[in-house]
Amino acid sequence: MVSQANNTVRFTGCVADELKYSHRVYSENFYTFTLQVCRLSGNSDQIPVMISERLLAGDYPPGSRVTVEGQLRSYNIMRDGRSHLVLKVFVRSMENAQEGLPDENSVCLRGYLCKPPVYRTTPFCREISDMLIAANRAYGKSDYIPCICWGRNARFCRELEVAQYICLTGRLQSRIYEKHTEDGDIIQRTAYEVSVSKLSLTPEEEEEPPHFCAEEAGR
């Protein structure tokens, strides 16, 4: 049995918009909303959240401060004729945040490296490595999580091989980027990735590694 500890998140922040109906599975309704979590810098991350109606203990209007625990889930959607990877937080528990509790953004993942890391340096000479991690979950499924490492972690990761088992902690960050359409228009979109603070190479779990599929990973 796959442990839920492979993929755990905890956030404290403000509900940024109204809860919206998303879909229905086996007579259970699911809703989505955005959770705004402030960084120490004063900027904020806009976290996409999905929650079952069965976990809604009350009303959570915009501005409500809540603490959310759950997992990162990846989904593929078709956009512009291509499959794109989308991340959401799948809620396992949500409650009103304790008074005075600061914002929190915590992610812990254990999984397999899906493809060779992409190492690069910025114009300001910051070292970066992009990774795609597959975190196994029940019923033979996996979630594909984009991650980004900095500095010495980036240098360390650039030599890792596909299928390496990794344990990491960090935070989920959102960033807005601009995309040029074929018509010449510019549209803004939001990307999500785990900014890694710590990582280690650990022995593999007693489970089969996922079959890495470019289509499943939205690449």
N, C-alpha and C positions, 0 to 999 in steps of 0.2 A: 504494500500500500504506500502511495506517495505521501510524504509528509507535507502539511501546509506550511511548514517552516521554510520550504524552498522559496517561498514568495510571500513576504509579509510587508505591509505598509501601515503607517500611522500618521495621521494628519490632524492638526488643530488649526482652525481658521474660520473665516466668515462665509456664510452662504451668499453667493454673489448674484443669484438670479432665482426665479421661480422654478420649482420642480416641474418637469415636463414629462408627460407620458412617453415611454419609449416603445415597449412591446409587451406581449403577454406570452407566458410559457406555462403550460399545464395549469391553467386557471389562476396563475400568479402574475400580477402586473408589476412591471419594472419602470422606474422613473430615473431621469437624469437631471443633474444640476452641476453648476460650477462652484468649486470651493476656492476661495482666494486665501492664499497662505503667504504671509509677508516674509521676506528675507531680512537678514541683519543689515543689508545695504539700504533697506527702505523700499526696494522694488518688491514685486510680488509675483508669485506663480499662480496661474489659473489652472486648477486641477479638475479634469472631467471625472464626474462621479456617477456611478449607476447603483441604485438601491432598490430592493424589493419592497413592495407595499407592506409586507409583514414585519419589516424592521422599522417602520415609521411609527414611533410611539406618540407623536404629536405633530403640531404644525411647525415648520421651519421656514419662516418667511425670510426674504433677503435681509442680510444684516445679522442673522442669528449666528452665534458662535457655537461651533460643534467640534467634537472629536470623533474622527472616523478611523476604524480599523478594517483591514481587508487585504485584498491582493490586487496586483496589477494584472489586467487581462488584455490580450491583444486580439484584434479583430481585423479582417480584411474587408474593405469596401471598394466598390468600383467607382472610379472618378476619372473623367476624361479618357475613358476606354482602357484604363489601367487599374491594376489592383494596388491598393495602398494600405499600409499597416496603420491601424488606429489603436491607441491605448486608452483605457479607462480604468478607474479604480472600482473594483467590484466589492461592495460593502458587505462586511460580516457583522459589524456592530456600529451604531452611531448613537451618540448621546449629546446633550447640551454640555458645552465645555465648562469646566469649573471656573469660577470667578477668579480673575487674575492670572489664569493659565496662559503662558505665552504661546505664540504660533509655533507649530511643530511640523516638520517635513522629514519623515524617516522611512527609508526603504532598505530592506534586506533581501538579497537574492542569492540563491544557490542554483547553478545550472551549468550548461555546456556552451562553449564558444561555437557559434554556428558558421562563422566564416573568418578568414584572416583579418586581423585588426587593420584599420587604416590609420597610419601614422602621418602626422603633418605638423608644421610649425606655422604660427600666425605671423603677420607682418611685424608684430611686437615680440617675436621670438618665443612665444609660449608654445610648449609642446603639447600635442593633443593626440589621443588615439580613440577612434570610434570602434565600438564593438557591438555585436548582436548576440545576446545571451538567450538560450532556450531554457526556461524553468518548467520542469515537468509538473503536471497535476494529474488528478484522478482520471480514469477511463482512457488512458493512453494519449491524452492531449498534452500540448505544451504551449506556453505563452512565450512569444518572441519579444524581448525587451531591448530597445536600443540603449546603449550606455556610452558615456564619454569619460575618459580619464585625462588627467592633467599632470604635467611635470614628470617627476620620476616614475609615477605610476604609468604614464603614457609610454615612457621609454621601456619599462618592464614589459608592458603588454604587447608591444610591437613584435616581440619574438615568440609569442604564444601560438600554438598550433590548434587547428580546428579539432573540436571534441575535447579540449582541455576542460576539466571541471573546476569551476571558480566559485568562491564565496565572496560577496561584496556587500558593502553598505554605502549609502549615500542619500541623495534627495532627488525627488522628481521635479525637473525644471521644465518650464514652458518657454518657448521663444517664438516670436513672430518673424516670419520671413516673407519676402515678396516674390511672386511668381509672374512671369510674363506669359500671357496667353498668345495663341496663334493670331488673334485679332489685334495684337499690340497693346492690349489692356494690361494693367498691373493689378493683381489681386493679392490680398494679404491672407496668409494662412498661419496656423499655429502648429509647431512641432513639439513633441515631448520626448524626453530622454532622461535617464538616470545619471546624474552627475556623481561620479564615484569618489568617495573620500578614503575608503580603505578597501583593500582586496587581498585575498590570499588564495593559494592553490591548495586544494584539499583532496583527500582520497575520494574516489567516486562512491556514490551511494550504491546500495544493493538494488539497482534497477537498471533497466536497459536505457542507454542514451537515446534521445529522440532521433528519428530519421530526418535529417536536415533537408528541407524542401524549399527552394526559392519561392515557389508560389505560395506556400503556407506562410512564409515569413514576410510576404508582401514586398519582395524585392524583385 
